């Protein structure tokens, strides 16, 4: 049987790094952009979202933050609006 972990308690015990804070800010910006383009995301954008998730899962917060910030730039570009 598994153990239940409270993410809120985990975050309170763990001091956020600069990369974690960057990633949090980037995800907060990225979320509405992805929702706006839902159903119209190119395979490249979808691949990049998967790469961000994989970087987070592997503990590469710096890489995930870098990728998320680049993706924001791409999705904010006027050409991304179709």
N, C-alpha and C positions, 0 to 999 in steps of 0.2 A: 504494500500500500504506500502511496506517495505522501509527501508532506506538503501542506498548504503553506504558501509563502505570501505574505502581505507585501505588495509592491510599495505601498506607502511607507511601511516600516523600513523596508530595505533602502529606499531613497533617503529616509531620515538618518539612517545609520551611516550611509555612504556619502562622503563629501563630493559634490560635483566638481569635475575637472573643467578646465576652460573648453576642452573639446566637447564635453557633454553639454555644457551650456550653449555652445555654438550649434550643436546638433538639435537641441531643444528649440532654439530660435528658428533654425532652418526648417524643421518639421512643422512648426507653427505657421510659417509662411507657405510651405510647400503644400500642406493639406488643402487649403481652399483652391490653390491653382490646379491641383490634380482633379479635385471635384468639378471644377469649371470645365475641364477638358475631358471628363469621363466619357467613355465611349468613342473618343476621338484620339486616344493616345497612340502614338506611333510605336512600333515594335522596339525602336531604340529607347524611347522614354520608358516603356515597360521594363526593358532590360536593365536600365539604370535604376529604376525603383527596386528591382530585385537585388541588384548589386548593393544598394544602400541597406536593405534588410539583411543581406548576408554579412555585410561589414559589421552591422550592429550585433548580430548573433555571434560573430566570432570575436567580439570585443574590440574591433578596430574602429573606435569612435571617431578618431581623427579622419580616417578615410571616409567614413560615413558622412561626417560633417562637410568635408570637401566636396564629395559627390552631390550632396543635397544642395549646397550653395550653388554649384554649377548648374544643377537642374532647375533651380529657381530662375537663374538668368535666362535659360533656354525657354522656359514656360512663360516668362514675363515678356519675352520679345514679341513684337507685334505680329510677326510671321506665324507664331504658334497659335494665334487665335483663329486661324483658318481663313 
